[in-house]
Amino acid sequence: MSVIISTDDLEQTCPNCNGQKHVIVNDKDIPCTKCDGKGVILTTLGQTLLHFIKKHT
């Protein structure tokens, strides 16, 4: 049995910056604090997989 997991199953576009990696605050362009400037956030499955990998490495 094999399981196929796509990137879309693990991460989604950040709703705060819409994937732009930055936001405008007080007329300043700063990295998005919700996604740490990555433009994506982990899904529940992505968080679970990351936790599993960190636990076993």
N, C-alpha and C positions, 0 to 999 in steps of 0.2 A: 504494500500500500504506500502510495506517495501523496504528499500534499504539495500543491503548488500555491505559493504565496506571491502576489505581485506587490510592487511598491505602493500601489494605491490602497492595498490592504493595511499597510504599515504607517503611512503618513498622508496628510491632507493639506491643502493650501490653507495657510493661516488666515482666519476670518478677520483678524484685526488689521493686517496690512495688505490683504488680498494677494499674498505671495510676492509683494514688492520688496520685502526685507527691511523696509524703513517706513517711518511715519513722520508727519509734520507736527511738531509740538512747539507752540509759541514762536512760529515762523522759523523753526530750526528743523533740519532734516536729521533725525536720529534713528539708530537701529530699533526695530520693533522689539518691545520688551516681552511680548507674548511668545514669540518664536525665537528670541535671541538673535534676530537678524538672519535667520535661515530661510524664511519664507514658507516654511512648512511646520506643522506640529504633528506629533505622533498620535496615531489612533490608539484605542484601547489595546488592540492586538500588538501594535508596535511597542507600546509601553511594556506589555507582558513579555514580549520577546527580548527587549533590551534588559529587563530585570533578570530574566532567566540567564542570559549570556553573562551579565555582570556577576551573578551569583556563582556561576560555574567556571569562571576564568580567573 
